Amino acid sequence: MKKREKRVHFANFCIAGFTYYDGALAFGRLKIGKKLKLVSEPTNPVDKNAIAIYLKNYKLGYVPKAGNREMSKVLNAGYNIFNAYVQMVDGQNHPEEQVRVVVFVEKNRKK
């Protein structure tokens, strides 16, 4: 019998605004599989659904606006069910496409 996965894929994307925040400062620390922190910013004046992405104290940018609405609702409701990781790093790409992130939802452990 196949063992059930403990996580479910939710989204993957390049970090929006990577060139405007601490991306260049943190670039050498970004490795595939590195865990990232998602922080909702409901008072963001540009996007009420904004979700910032951090590596420790480095603000890397944001979850792209086109895909942040559902994730923002869950985070703003107080549920921290998402785990985000560096999926790809490529310094040869355009700066806004150098880092790709994958987000998983942790499966309910009750069964």
C-alpha positions as CSV (number, residue, x, y, z in Angstrom):
1,M,0.0,0.0,0.0
2,K,1.3,3.4,-0.9
3,K,2.1,5.8,1.9
4,R,0.1,9.0,1.8
5,E,1.9,12.3,1.3
6,K,2.0,14.7,4.2
7,R,1.8,17.7,2.0
8,V,-0.2,18.8,-1.0
9,H,1.1,21.2,-3.7
10,F,-0.7,24.5,-3.6
11,A,1.2,26.9,-5.9
12,N,4.6,27.7,-7.5
13,F,5.7,31.1,-8.9
14,C,8.6,33.5,-9.3
15,I,8.9,36.1,-6.6
16,A,7.3,39.4,-7.5
17,G,9.4,42.5,-6.8
18,F,12.6,40.5,-6.2
19,T,14.7,43.4,-7.5
20,Y,13.1,46.0,-5.3
21,Y,13.7,44.4,-1.9
22,D,16.6,42.3,-0.4
23,G,16.9,39.8,-3.2
24,A,20.4,40.8,-4.2
25,L,21.6,40.8,-0.6
26,A,20.1,37.3,0.1
27,F,20.8,35.7,-3.3
28,G,23.9,33.8,-2.2
29,R,21.9,32.2,0.6
30,L,19.1,31.0,-1.6
31,K,19.4,27.3,-2.2
32,I,16.9,24.8,-3.5
33,G,14.8,23.4,-0.7
34,K,15.5,26.4,1.6
35,K,12.4,27.2,3.7
36,L,10.9,30.6,3.3
37,K,8.4,32.5,5.5
38,L,5.1,33.9,4.1
39,V,3.8,37.1,5.9
40,S,0.4,38.5,5.1
41,E,0.2,42.3,4.8
42,P,-3.5,43.2,4.9
43,T,-2.7,46.9,5.4
44,N,-0.5,47.1,2.3
45,P,-1.6,50.2,0.4
46,V,-1.1,48.7,-3.0
47,D,-2.7,45.2,-2.5
48,K,-4.9,44.2,0.5
49,N,-4.0,40.6,-0.3
50,A,-0.3,41.1,-0.3
51,I,1.9,38.3,1.1
52,A,5.6,39.1,1.6
53,I,8.2,36.4,1.3
54,Y,11.1,36.3,3.7
55,L,14.4,34.4,4.2
56,K,15.2,35.1,7.8
57,N,15.2,38.9,8.0
58,Y,15.6,39.4,4.2
59,K,12.4,40.5,2.5
60,L,12.6,38.9,-0.9
61,G,9.5,40.3,-2.5
62,Y,5.9,39.1,-2.8
63,V,3.6,36.3,-3.9
64,P,2.4,37.5,-7.3
65,K,-0.9,39.4,-7.1
66,A,-2.5,37.1,-9.7
67,G,-2.3,34.2,-7.2
68,N,-2.4,35.6,-3.7
69,R,-6.1,36.1,-3.0
70,E,-6.9,32.6,-1.6
71,M,-3.6,32.3,0.3
72,S,-4.2,35.7,1.8
73,K,-7.7,34.8,3.0
74,V,-6.4,31.7,4.8
75,L,-3.4,33.6,6.4
76,N,-5.6,36.5,7.5
77,A,-8.0,34.1,9.1
78,G,-5.2,32.9,11.4
79,Y,-4.3,29.6,9.7
80,N,-0.6,29.1,9.0
81,I,-0.9,26.0,6.9
82,F,1.5,26.9,4.1
83,N,5.1,25.8,3.8
84,A,7.1,27.7,1.1
85,Y,10.5,26.6,-0.3
86,V,13.0,27.7,-2.8
87,Q,12.3,25.6,-5.9
88,M,14.7,27.1,-8.4
89,V,17.6,29.6,-8.4
90,D,19.1,30.8,-11.7
91,G,21.3,33.9,-11.7
92,Q,21.3,33.9,-15.5
93,N,17.6,34.7,-15.7
94,H,16.0,38.1,-15.7
95,P,16.1,39.3,-12.0
96,E,12.3,38.9,-11.6
97,E,12.6,35.3,-12.7
98,Q,15.8,34.2,-10.9
99,V,14.0,32.6,-7.9
100,R,11.0,30.3,-8.1
101,V,9.1,29.3,-5.0
102,V,6.9,26.2,-4.4
103,V,4.1,26.3,-1.7
104,F,2.6,23.3,-0.1
105,V,-0.3,22.8,2.3
106,E,0.3,20.5,5.2
107,K,-2.3,17.7,5.1
108,N,-4.6,17.2,8.0
109,R,-3.0,14.6,10.3
110,K,-6.4,13.2,11.6
111,K,-7.3,10.0,9.8
